[in-house]
Amino acid sequence: MNERRIGAYGGTFDPVHNGHVEIARAVACNFKLDELLIIPAHRPPHKTEHVISDAYHRYAMAVLATIDEPRIRVSTIELDAPDKPYSFQTVERLREIYGARARLYFVMGADSFEEISTWREPQRLIASANIVVVTRPGSEIKTSHVPVQFRSSISDLRGQAKSERMPSDEEDAGAYKIYLTDYVNLDVSSTEIRRMARDGENIRGLVPPRVADYVEKYELYRR
């Protein structure tokens, strides 16, 4: 039986925007994933400076944003376990669900990757799944903070021709790696979208149409 290839893309998604969707599509395609899970966080341990929207709204918007994407599914794995908010715990639960043979790909932005040494049990996370780091073309990314024992596992796929942006089957079948990618060049910020919505500005074009409709219907970010 061939091993399943499962992606896990966590975040607050407050709100989910076009950049999130494009990243999910690109990673699912380039890593030949059977399924990519969008995983809204209940309350990220490292984001305590602002009040985030109710989990129901963030989950609903993520579903609306990806409803036409056959390989993308929204998971409640973190919403259902608020007592286990850390990424290494999420990966361990995914391993229990999908089995030892599954290839897991944990997706994160470059900013999160550069802060990974401040996360809970970062080495445990890196040792338990492939890490897919997404950044915009031309952006710099630091790797000096990566623990020494994992630096040889870094595979830089940035700046390559589209046909070469996929890891080779031989490379991808070995030990877990940290992949640096630059598939998507969209400069979209959930923080800026919330501000625009709060000020009554038009957010269409920055978020999927169904998400824009949802934000307007429930007057999210207005108060």
N, C-alpha and C positions, 0 to 999 in steps of 0.2 A: 504494500500500500504506500503510495507517495505521501510524503509529509505535507501537511497543510502549511500555507504561508499566511500568517496573520499579522496585520499591522495594528498598532495601538497609538492613537493620536489624542493625547490628553490636553486639557486646558480649561479655562473658565468659560470660554465661548459666550461672552457677555457684551455684545451679541456675536454669534457666528457670522463671518463675513466672507466676501468673495475670495479673499486670500486664503482663508482656511480651506474652502472647498477646492480651490485650484491645487493647493498643496496635497490634499487628500487624493485627488485624482492622479496627480503626477507620481506620487509615491506608490499608489496602487498599481499604476501602469509600469513604471520603471523597475519595480521590485517584483513584478509578476505575482502580486498578492491575490490569494483567494478571497480575502475579506479584509477590509480596513475598518476598524472600530473608532468612531468618534466618541471620546469618553469625557463628558462634562464632569468637572470636579465638584464635589459637594461644597467644599471651601478650601482652596489651596492653602497649605500651611505657610507658604512664603508670600501670600497676598493678603495682608491684614490691614492695609492702609485705606481701603475703601470698601464700602458695603456693596456686595455683589447681588445681582438680581436673584429672585427666587429660583430654586432648582427646576421647578416645573416649567417656568418660562424659558430657561436656557435649554432644557431638554427639548421642549416643543419646537423652538427655533432651529435647533440642530436637525431635528427630524424633517422639518419643512425644507431646510436648505439642501438636504441630500435625498429627498424622496424619489428623485429620478436617477439616482446613481446606484446601479445594480450591485456594485462591489463594496459600497460604503453603508455601514450600519451604525446607528447610535446605540451605545451601550450604557446601561445604568449601573455598571459594576461599582463605580465609586459613589454614586448617589445612594445606592443601597447599603453602603458600608461606611458611614461617616466617621466611624471609629478607626478606620484604616485608610488614612488619607495619603499615605506616602506612595510614590511611584514604584518602589521596589515591592511593596505589598500588592499593588495592582498587577504587576507582572507575575508574581507568584500565584495569584488567584487565576490569572489567565492560563498559566501553565497547568493548573489543576483542571481547568475547563477543557482545554484543547489537547492536553496530553504531552508526554515527554518528547514525542517525535515532531511536534509542531515547530516551525521556525518562526520566532517572534521578532517583530521589528517595532521598536519603540521610537516614535517620531517626536522631535522637539525642535523648537526654534533655536537660532544661534545664540540669542540672549540667554535662554535657559541653559544651553550647553555650557556657556562660559561661566555660569553660576553653579554648575552641577556639583562642585566640590562642597558647596554649602548645603546641599540636599541631605536628607537622612539616608544613610547607608549607600552612598553613591557607588562604591566599588561593587557592592552586592547587585545593584541595578545593572552596571556595565557588564558584569560577569554572567547575567542571566538572560540577556537578549541582545540582538543587534540594535545599535543605536543609529537612527537616521537623523542627521542634523540638516535642517533646511535653512538656507540663507539666500538672499538676493544675489544675482550675478554681479561680480565685481566687489562684493563686500568682503572685508577682512574678517578672519575668524581666528581666535587664539586657541592653541592646543597645548600650551605649556603647563596648564593646570591639570591635564589628564595624568592620573597616576602612572608612574614609570612603567609598571608591568603591562599597561594597556596601550602604550603609545605605538607599539609595533602593529597594533590591530587597526590603526587609522587608515582608511582608504579614501583618498580624495578624488571624487568624481566630478569636481567642478571644472568648468571651462572646456569640457569635452564636446565633441560633436554629438548630436542627439542620439545617433545610433550607438555611441560608445558610453552612454550615461548609465547603462545598466551594469550591475556587477556581473562578472562571468559566473557561469554555473559552478565552475570549479572553486572559485574564490568564495562564493556565497554558501557553499556546502560545508565549509570548514568551521573553524572556531568563530565565535561571535566577533563581529567587527563594529567599528564606528565609522559610518559612511558620512562624508561631507558632500552635500549636494547644493545645486543652485538652479533648481528646475523652474522656479516661479519668480517673476519680477513684478510683483504687485506690492505697492507701498500703501497698505491699508491698516488702520489701527482701530481696535475696538474702543480704546479710550477716546479717540477723536470722534468716532461714530456716536458714542454716548453723549458727548458734548454737543454735537450737531443736533441730535434728537432733542436734547434738553432745551436747546435754543430755537427749536422749531424749524431747523434747516432740513433740506431734502437729503435723505441718505440713500435714495435709489441710485443704483449704479455701484454702490459700495457693498451692498448686501444683496442676496438673492431676492427676487420680487416677493416671494411668499413671506420672507422674513421682514421686509419693509412693511408689508400689509399688517403683519402681526404686531410689529412695534407701534404702528399707528392705531390699530384697533384697541390695544390695551394701554396705550399712552405710556409705554415704558420709557424710563429715563427722564420723564417730565417732572418727577418729584423726588 
